[in-house]
Amino acid sequence: MVRITAPTAFGRACLVPVLAELMEAHPALQIDLDLSDRYLGLQSSGVDLAIRLSDDAPSGWMSVDLGAVPVRLCASPAYMFALRPSHLLRAARVRVIVEALQKRLGRPSP
């Protein structure tokens, strides 16, 4: 049994399809997947492997960089031109918060 934890959105979009193929190819493999946005400690939670979307591993952990996840702000040209550059970052933060809440509530993003 391999116990894995990963962030919810990343796990659903990227990890679940890969693990499904892996388990189909190796039927004896047992995986306990915990998709959660809580930051679980490896030793205290009994987790064998944690996938984290961060720059640095916590102190005392061994880590391997798996790649980069691009983050983009996308908006219509009219919306971008309507914002002054000083307000663009603030607008991006608001949008990210709204989308995170929508996902948490199981609703499609606006």
Secondary structure, 3 states (H helix, E strand, C coil): CEEEEECHHHHHHHHHHHHHHHHHHCCCCCEEEEECCCCCCHHHHCCCEECCCCCCCCCCCCCCCCCCCCCCCCCCHHHHHHCCHHHHHHHHHHHHHHHHHHHHCCCCCC
